[in-house]
Amino acid sequence: MVIKVVLMLTLVTIWIGLLTSLINLFGATKFWLKHANERAHVTPLPTYPTVTIVVPAHNEELVISQTTQAILNLNYPPAQVEVLLYADNCSDQTAAMMHQVVDRPEYAKRRIQVIERTGTGGKAGVLNDALKIAQGEYLAVYDADAMPEEHALYFLIKQTCRLS
């Protein structure tokens, strides 16, 4: 008798879990379909402060090209952006992949540095090193496997300027 009750309770629990998952899936799909065609409203900012973007990367050769390209294609005036790409103690082709993107003609006039770091401290060490050479009024840090949305920096700066 006890085994039958436990079996029924187990089956009911499984079906409740499946039903909850289906409700979540349906709700997420409905939300996505409703908002998929919405466009971001981007209006010119009164000022565009300089921003230093730091990307610490340790053995990220598989994703760093896409990340670098996404960062360089952010909707923000290129003259106001300094990009510091750190290949931190890498034993793979991370730095070469960074150079491959940075050396493209469309990025020739950009302020970009690829820094092959051999120091200690990991990401914290990279950030400390970057603070010593960063020239921007603001500092943004993106992970090497991040793919920022095209307007991400614009909205960050817009919100920051609104708060100050």
MDAnalysis code that builds the backbone (N, CA, C; Angstrom):
import MDAnalysis as mda
import numpy as np

u = mda.Universe.empty(492, n_residues=164, atom_resindex=np.repeat(np.arange(164), 3), trajectory=True)
u.add_TopologyAttr("name", ["N", "CA", "C"] * 164)
u.add_TopologyAttr("resid", np.arange(1, 165))
u.add_TopologyAttr("resname", ["MET", "VAL", "ILE", "LYS", "VAL", "VAL", "LEU", "MET", "LEU", "THR", "LEU", "VAL", "THR", "ILE", "TRP", "ILE", "GLY", "LEU", "LEU", "THR", "SER", "LEU", "ILE", "ASN", "LEU", "PHE", "GLY", "ALA", "THR", "LYS", "PHE", "TRP", "LEU", "LYS", "HIS", "ALA", "ASN", "GLU", "ARG", "ALA", "HIS", "VAL", "THR", "PRO", "LEU", "PRO", "THR", "TYR", "PRO", "THR", "VAL", "THR", "ILE", "VAL", "VAL", "PRO", "ALA", "HIS", "ASN", "GLU", "GLU", "LEU", "VAL", "ILE", "SER", "GLN", "THR", "THR", "GLN", "ALA", "ILE", "LEU", "ASN", "LEU", "ASN", "TYR", "PRO", "PRO", "ALA", "GLN", "VAL", "GLU", "VAL", "LEU", "LEU", "TYR", "ALA", "ASP", "ASN", "CYS", "SER", "ASP", "GLN", "THR", "ALA", "ALA", "MET", "MET", "HIS", "GLN", "VAL", "VAL", "ASP", "ARG", "PRO", "GLU", "TYR", "ALA", "LYS", "ARG", "ARG", "ILE", "GLN", "VAL", "ILE", "GLU", "ARG", "THR", "GLY", "THR", "GLY", "GLY", "LYS", "ALA", "GLY", "VAL", "LEU", "ASN", "ASP", "ALA", "LEU", "LYS", "ILE", "ALA", "GLN", "GLY", "GLU", "TYR", "LEU", "ALA", "VAL", "TYR", "ASP", "ALA", "ASP", "ALA", "MET", "PRO", "GLU", "GLU", "HIS", "ALA", "LEU", "TYR", "PHE", "LEU", "ILE", "LYS", "GLN", "THR", "CYS", "ARG", "LEU", "SER"])
u.atoms.positions = np.array([
    [0.807, -1.197, 0.000],
    [0.000, 0.000, 0.000],
    [0.857, 1.270, 0.000],
    [1.897, 1.277, 0.825],
    [2.782, 2.434, 0.921],
    [3.504, 2.646, -0.407],
    [3.890, 1.566, -1.041],
    [4.592, 1.668, -2.322],
    [3.676, 2.292, -3.370],
    [2.412, 1.910, -3.379],
    [1.475, 2.483, -4.344],
    [1.284, 3.986, -4.113],
    [1.217, 4.400, -2.866],
    [1.051, 5.821, -2.542],
    [2.291, 6.605, -2.992],
    [3.478, 6.072, -2.708],
    [4.721, 6.739, -3.108],
    [4.806, 6.811, -4.625],
    [4.416, 5.735, -5.309],
    [4.428, 5.715, -6.767],
    [3.465, 6.760, -7.331],
    [2.263, 6.843, -6.782],
    [1.296, 7.835, -7.249],
    [1.802, 9.250, -6.978],
    [2.357, 9.471, -5.793],
    [2.903, 10.783, -5.452],
    [4.036, 11.154, -6.401],
    [4.875, 10.207, -6.749],
    [5.973, 10.444, -7.680],
    [5.439, 10.817, -9.058],
    [4.470, 10.078, -9.548],
    [3.890, 10.375, -10.858],
    [3.209, 11.742, -10.872],
    [2.488, 12.084, -9.847],
    [1.820, 13.387, -9.764],
    [2.867, 14.504, -9.757],
    [3.929, 14.319, -8.999],
    [5.004, 15.313, -8.926],
    [5.666, 15.504, -10.291],
    [5.921, 14.421, -10.989],
    [6.518, 14.501, -12.329],
    [5.594, 15.270, -13.269],
    [4.304, 14.957, -13.245],
    [3.365, 15.640, -14.141],
    [3.225, 17.122, -13.783],
    [3.256, 17.445, -12.516],
    [3.202, 18.854, -12.109],
    [4.453, 19.582, -12.613],
    [5.609, 18.940, -12.499],
    [6.852, 19.535, -13.009],
    [6.789, 19.763, -14.509],
    [6.288, 18.788, -15.257],
    [6.146, 18.940, -16.702],
    [5.166, 20.056, -17.059],
    [4.056, 20.124, -16.358],
    [3.065, 21.164, -16.609],
    [3.657, 22.552, -16.322],
    [4.394, 22.675, -15.234],
    [5.043, 23.953, -14.897],
    [6.037, 24.352, -15.983],
    [6.813, 23.407, -16.471],
    [7.773, 23.694, -17.540],
    [7.074, 24.146, -18.811],
    [5.984, 23.490, -19.164],
    [5.233, 23.889, -20.352],
    [4.630, 25.281, -20.198],
    [4.136, 25.607, -19.021],
    [3.588, 26.947, -18.787],
    [4.690, 27.991, -18.931],
    [5.855, 27.716, -18.356],
    [6.989, 28.643, -18.488],
    [7.405, 28.801, -19.948],
    [7.491, 27.707, -20.665],
    [7.878, 27.750, -22.068],
    [6.865, 28.553, -22.884],
    [5.585, 28.310, -22.648],
    [4.545, 29.039, -23.372],
    [4.616, 30.531, -23.061],
    [4.767, 30.883, -21.788],
    [4.837, 32.293, -21.394],
    [6.057, 32.988, -21.987],
    [7.196, 32.327, -21.947],
    [8.413, 32.920, -22.505],
    [8.285, 33.108, -24.013],
    [7.726, 32.119, -24.684],
    [7.541, 32.218, -26.134],
    [6.575, 33.343, -26.481],
    [5.490, 33.454, -25.739],
    [4.512, 34.517, -25.977],
    [5.163, 35.881, -25.755],
    [5.933, 36.032, -24.691],
    [6.629, 37.294, -24.412],
    [7.605, 37.624, -25.526],
    [8.388, 36.643, -25.946],
    [9.390, 36.864, -26.995],
    [8.733, 37.273, -28.309],
    [7.664, 36.582, -28.688],
    [6.972, 36.918, -29.936],
    [6.369, 38.321, -29.876],
    [5.861, 38.711, -28.723],
    [5.251, 40.030, -28.570],
    [6.305, 41.137, -28.669],
    [7.512, 40.890, -28.136],
    [8.526, 41.936, -28.055],
    [9.647, 41.787, -29.079],
    [9.598, 40.785, -29.906],
    [10.706, 40.522, -30.833],
    [10.900, 41.631, -31.856],
    [9.859, 42.316, -32.238],
    [9.967, 43.346, -33.272],
    [10.127, 44.751, -32.717],
    [10.214, 44.897, -31.403],
    [10.401, 46.219, -30.813],
    [11.811, 46.711, -31.107],
    [11.916, 47.963, -31.433],
    [13.208, 48.581, -31.721],
    [13.601, 49.485, -30.570],
    [14.887, 49.547, -30.312],
    [15.392, 50.438, -29.271],
    [15.293, 51.879, -29.760],
    [14.866, 52.756, -28.870],
    [14.765, 54.172, -29.210],
    [16.071, 54.851, -28.824],
    [16.858, 55.171, -29.829],
    [18.173, 55.772, -29.610],
    [18.123, 57.208, -30.114],
    [18.287, 58.120, -29.184],
    [18.345, 59.536, -29.533],
    [19.726, 60.052, -29.154],
    [20.203, 61.076, -29.814],
    [21.536, 61.583, -29.491],
    [21.637, 62.031, -28.030],
    [22.759, 61.717, -27.418],
    [23.019, 62.167, -26.055],
    [23.545, 63.599, -26.090],
    [23.342, 64.369, -25.015],
    [23.881, 65.729, -24.989],
    [25.409, 65.736, -25.099],
    [26.046, 64.786, -24.440],
    [27.505, 64.635, -24.536],
    [27.827, 63.147, -24.585],
    [28.959, 62.850, -25.170],
    [29.439, 61.471, -25.226],
    [30.783, 61.418, -24.497],
    [30.762, 61.064, -23.206],
    [32.026, 60.989, -22.479],
    [32.902, 59.868, -23.031],
    [34.199, 59.994, -22.802],
    [35.110, 58.944, -23.258],
    [34.966, 57.722, -22.358],
    [35.032, 56.563, -22.979],
    [34.869, 55.308, -22.266],
    [36.032, 54.391, -22.613],
    [36.638, 53.814, -21.587],
    [37.645, 52.779, -21.802],
    [36.975, 51.444, -21.563],
    [37.037, 50.574, -22.570],
    [36.466, 49.236, -22.451],
    [37.620, 48.259, -22.254],
    [37.559, 47.496, -21.180],
    [38.589, 46.521, -20.850],
    [38.004, 45.125, -21.037],
    [38.751, 44.276, -21.748],
    [38.322, 42.897, -21.967],
    [39.430, 41.955, -21.498],
    [39.299, 41.395, -20.289],
    [40.272, 40.407, -19.837],
    [39.943, 39.049, -20.469],
    [40.951, 38.411, -21.040],
    [40.706, 37.119, -21.695],
    [41.831, 36.149, -21.348],
    [41.473, 35.003, -20.852],
    [42.447, 33.941, -20.582],
    [42.028, 32.701, -21.367],
    [42.804, 32.385, -22.384],
    [42.538, 31.213, -23.234],
    [41.092, 31.216, -23.766],
    [40.764, 32.259, -24.489],
    [39.410, 32.441, -25.029],
    [39.409, 32.497, -26.556],
    [40.311, 31.755, -27.202],
    [40.437, 31.862, -28.658],
    [39.159, 31.500, -29.410],
    [38.299, 30.711, -28.813],
    [37.081, 30.294, -29.513],
    [36.044, 31.406, -29.614],
    [36.050, 32.354, -28.663],
    [34.997, 33.370, -28.638],
    [35.498, 34.799, -28.775],
    [36.788, 35.025, -28.631],
    [37.294, 36.397, -28.538],
    [37.102, 37.194, -29.826],
    [37.124, 36.553, -30.972],
    [36.912, 37.278, -32.231],
    [35.522, 37.893, -32.275],
    [34.513, 37.109, -31.934],
    [33.140, 37.605, -31.957],
    [32.945, 38.705, -30.903],
    [33.528, 38.511, -29.728],
    [33.405, 39.507, -28.676],
    [34.079, 40.809, -29.084],
    [35.291, 40.723, -29.612],
    [36.023, 41.910, -30.043],
    [35.251, 42.660, -31.111],
    [34.734, 41.938, -32.072],
    [33.969, 42.555, -33.149],
    [32.698, 43.215, -32.607],
    [32.011, 42.556, -31.698],
    [30.792, 43.129, -31.114],
    [31.115, 44.413, -30.351],
    [32.213, 44.434, -29.634],
    [32.603, 45.623, -28.876],
    [32.983, 46.759, -29.819],
    [33.706, 46.447, -30.871],
    [34.115, 47.482, -31.819],
    [32.942, 48.008, -32.646],
    [31.855, 47.259, -32.702],
    [30.679, 47.688, -33.459],
    [29.577, 48.277, -32.583],
    [29.904, 48.594, -31.331],
    [28.907, 49.210, -30.459],
    [28.466, 50.559, -31.016],
    [27.216, 50.893, -30.787],
    [26.655, 52.154, -31.248],
    [27.077, 53.262, -30.289],
    [28.286, 53.754, -30.479],
    [28.859, 54.826, -29.670],
    [29.948, 55.446, -30.525],
    [30.143, 56.756, -30.456],
    [31.139, 57.382, -31.330],
    [32.534, 56.762, -31.153],
    [33.092, 56.214, -32.208],
    [34.388, 55.533, -32.106],
    [35.499, 56.395, -31.512],
    [35.469, 57.691, -31.761],
    [36.506, 58.577, -31.222],
    [36.428, 58.679, -29.703],
    [35.298, 58.297, -29.128],
    [35.108, 58.401, -27.690],
    [35.342, 57.075, -26.965],
    [35.853, 56.083, -27.686],
    [36.038, 54.761, -27.096],
    [37.496, 54.328, -27.213],
    [38.032, 53.884, -26.090],
    [39.358, 53.266, -26.052],
    [39.125, 51.805, -25.651],
    [39.731, 50.884, -26.381],
    [39.532, 49.466, -26.103],
    [40.873, 48.850, -25.701],
    [40.881, 48.213, -24.522],
    [42.065, 47.518, -24.037],
    [41.749, 46.024, -23.985],
    [42.342, 45.282, -24.893],
    [42.131, 43.839, -24.975],
    [43.325, 43.137, -24.324],
    [43.075, 42.417, -23.255],
    [44.140, 41.743, -22.536],
    [44.104, 40.245, -22.803],
    [45.198, 39.729, -23.364],
    [45.387, 38.283, -23.464],
    [46.201, 37.918, -22.223],
    [45.511, 37.439, -21.203],
    [46.098, 37.248, -19.872],
    [46.672, 35.846, -19.690],
    [48.001, 35.760, -19.767],
    [48.705, 34.489, -19.552],
    [48.122, 33.364, -20.422],
    [47.918, 33.644, -21.677],
    [47.274, 32.685, -22.575],
    [48.275, 31.680, -23.135],
    [47.817, 30.452, -23.241],
    [48.637, 29.408, -23.861],
    [48.031, 28.967, -25.191],
    [47.047, 29.711, -25.670],
    [46.412, 29.413, -26.954],
    [46.577, 30.611, -27.885],
    [45.719, 30.746, -28.858],
    [45.832, 31.786, -29.881],
    [44.938, 32.997, -29.611],
    [44.633, 33.268, -28.351],
    [43.745, 34.387, -28.017],
    [44.278, 35.704, -28.571],
    [45.546, 36.009, -28.315],
    [46.125, 37.282, -28.780],
    [46.106, 37.365, -30.306],
    [46.421, 36.273, -30.972],
    [46.416, 36.269, -32.445],
    [45.011, 36.528, -32.978],
    [44.008, 35.959, -32.332],
    [42.623, 36.182, -32.766],
    [42.221, 37.646, -32.533],
    [42.693, 38.232, -31.440],
    [42.422, 39.647, -31.186],
    [43.035, 40.501, -32.294],
    [44.309, 40.231, -32.599],
    [45.007, 40.990, -33.647],
    [44.320, 40.827, -35.000],
    [43.821, 39.643, -35.267],
    [43.155, 39.379, -36.539],
    [41.956, 40.313, -36.739],
    [41.212, 40.559, -35.681],
    [40.055, 41.459, -35.773],
    [40.516, 42.917, -35.782],
    [41.403, 43.267, -34.872],
    [41.856, 44.649, -34.719],
    [42.564, 45.165, -35.966],
    [43.234, 44.289, -36.695],
    [43.998, 44.698, -37.875],
    [43.137, 44.902, -39.127],
    [41.854, 44.711, -39.023],
    [40.979, 44.933, -40.177],
    [40.954, 46.424, -40.529],
    [40.843, 46.728, -41.814],
    [40.876, 48.139, -42.254],
    [39.808, 49.018, -41.608],
    [38.623, 48.476, -41.352],
    [37.547, 49.305, -40.792],
    [37.822, 49.765, -39.360],
    [38.804, 49.135, -38.705],
    [39.143, 49.528, -37.342],
    [40.499, 50.233, -37.264],
    [41.047, 50.629, -38.406],
    [42.401, 51.184, -38.461],
    [42.563, 52.455, -37.627],
    [41.537, 53.281, -37.564],
    [41.667, 54.560, -36.865],
    [41.140, 54.511, -35.431],
    [40.888, 53.333, -34.934],
    [40.346, 53.181, -33.577],
    [41.463, 53.119, -32.553],
    [41.157, 53.523, -31.328],
    [42.121, 53.427, -30.231],
    [41.959, 52.057, -29.572],
    [42.788, 51.129, -30.021],
    [42.702, 49.756, -29.543],
    [44.111, 49.289, -29.195],
    [44.236, 48.633, -28.068],
    [45.504, 48.015, -27.702],
    [45.260, 46.545, -27.392],
    [46.082, 45.690, -27.953],
    [46.089, 44.282, -27.581],
    [47.304, 44.106, -26.689],
    [47.067, 43.718, -25.459],
    [48.129, 43.613, -24.470],
    [48.277, 42.159, -24.073],
    [49.460, 41.618, -24.327],
    [49.742, 40.235, -23.933],
    [50.379, 40.273, -22.553],
    [49.595, 39.948, -21.578],
    [49.980, 40.077, -20.174],
    [50.525, 38.769, -19.640],
    [51.608, 38.879, -18.873],
    [52.194, 37.688, -18.255],
    [52.276, 37.835, -16.741],
    [51.608, 38.813, -16.181],
    [51.652, 39.043, -14.741],
    [50.792, 38.064, -13.967],
    [50.697, 38.317, -12.676],
    [49.892, 37.459, -11.805],
    [48.608, 38.189, -11.435],
    [47.722, 37.480, -10.787],
    [46.512, 38.109, -10.276],
    [45.261, 37.859, -11.081],
    [45.361, 37.229, -12.253],
    [44.174, 36.925, -13.031],
    [43.402, 38.167, -13.441],
    [42.060, 38.087, -13.411],
    [41.224, 39.190, -13.855],
    [41.458, 40.441, -13.001],
    [41.639, 40.272, -11.702],
    [41.904, 41.425, -10.835],
    [43.207, 42.106, -11.233],
    [44.214, 41.312, -11.572],
    [45.478, 41.875, -12.029],
    [45.321, 42.650, -13.327],
    [44.530, 42.098, -14.238],
    [44.256, 42.788, -15.505],
    [43.585, 44.128, -15.238],
    [42.574, 44.127, -14.376],
    [41.849, 45.366, -14.086],
    [42.753, 46.398, -13.416],
    [43.613, 45.956, -12.517],
    [44.560, 46.885, -11.887],
    [45.521, 47.466, -12.919],
    [46.011, 46.625, -13.829],
    [46.896, 47.106, -14.894],
    [46.157, 48.085, -15.809],
    [44.905, 47.769, -16.125],
    [44.124, 48.620, -17.023],
    [43.858, 49.988, -16.401],
    [43.614, 50.019, -15.101],
    [43.354, 51.302, -14.437],
    [44.550, 52.246, -14.537],
    [45.739, 51.684, -14.631],
    [46.946, 52.507, -14.721],
    [47.070, 53.204, -16.072],
    [46.496, 52.619, -17.134],
    [46.673, 53.201, -18.467],
    [45.383, 53.707, -19.102],
    [44.249, 53.416, -18.480],
    [42.958, 53.834, -19.041],
    [42.873, 55.355, -19.091],
    [42.359, 55.857, -20.211],
    [42.250, 57.300, -20.399],
    [40.810, 57.792, -20.436],
    [39.854, 56.896, -20.397],
    [38.454, 57.293, -20.481],
    [37.926, 57.863, -19.181],
    [36.844, 58.617, -19.305],
    [36.157, 59.141, -18.123],
    [35.413, 58.022, -17.396],
    [34.995, 57.033, -18.160],
    [34.300, 55.879, -17.609],
    [35.054, 54.622, -18.000],
    [34.882, 53.577, -17.191],
    [35.518, 52.293, -17.459],
    [34.429, 51.230, -17.552],
    [34.423, 50.490, -18.649],
    [33.476, 49.392, -18.823],
    [34.286, 48.110, -18.959],
    [33.821, 47.061, -18.336],
    [34.519, 45.771, -18.400],
    [33.563, 44.750, -18.995],
    [34.015, 44.102, -20.065],
    [33.242, 43.024, -20.679],
    [34.046, 41.747, -20.595],
    [33.406, 40.662, -20.210],
    [34.076, 39.369, -20.218],
    [34.377, 38.965, -21.651],
    [35.364, 38.112, -21.803],
    [35.785, 37.692, -23.134],
    [34.714, 36.901, -23.865],
    [33.812, 36.304, -23.135],
    [32.750, 35.529, -23.791],
    [31.427, 36.302, -23.841],
    [31.487, 37.612, -23.609],
    [30.277, 38.440, -23.674],
    [30.022, 38.865, -25.113],
    [28.776, 38.994, -25.447],
    [28.392, 39.501, -26.768],
    [27.453, 40.668, -26.531],
    [28.016, 41.855, -26.260],
    [27.134, 42.983, -25.949],
    [26.232, 43.332, -27.115],
    [24.995, 43.665, -26.771],
    [24.025, 44.122, -27.755],
    [24.520, 45.441, -28.314],
    [24.176, 45.739, -29.521],
    [24.675, 46.903, -30.259],
    [24.545, 48.226, -29.497],
    [23.474, 48.393, -28.743],
    [23.235, 49.656, -28.046],
    [23.591, 49.599, -26.559],
    [24.248, 48.547, -26.111],
    [24.515, 48.355, -24.682],
    [25.292, 49.520, -24.075],
    [26.375, 49.929, -24.699],
    [27.186, 51.014, -24.150],
    [26.412, 52.328, -24.160],
    [25.676, 52.586, -25.200],
    [24.846, 53.791, -25.287],
    [23.900, 53.873, -24.089],
    [23.177, 52.780, -23.811],
    [22.215, 52.799, -22.709],
    [22.907, 52.885, -21.352],
    [24.065, 52.266, -21.199],
    [24.813, 52.385, -19.941],
    [25.211, 53.838, -19.685],
    [25.762, 54.475, -20.697],
    [26.195, 55.862, -20.545],
    [24.992, 56.787, -20.369],
    [23.928, 56.546, -21.107],
    [22.719, 57.365, -20.971],
    [22.202, 57.307, -19.544],
    [22.140, 56.120, -18.979],
    [21.657, 55.969, -17.604],
    [22.627, 56.602, -16.607],
    [23.915, 56.437, -16.833],
    [24.914, 57.012, -15.931],
    [24.853, 58.528, -15.940],
    [24.724, 59.110, -17.117],
    [24.645, 60.574, -17.235],
    [23.369, 61.104, -16.600],
    [22.306, 60.328, -16.676],
    [21.034, 60.734, -16.070],
    [21.150, 60.765, -14.552],
    [21.933, 59.827, -13.991],
    [22.068, 59.732, -12.548],
    [23.031, 60.769, -11.973],
    [23.938, 61.264, -12.806],
    [24.921, 62.208, -12.255],
    [24.507, 63.642, -12.392],
])
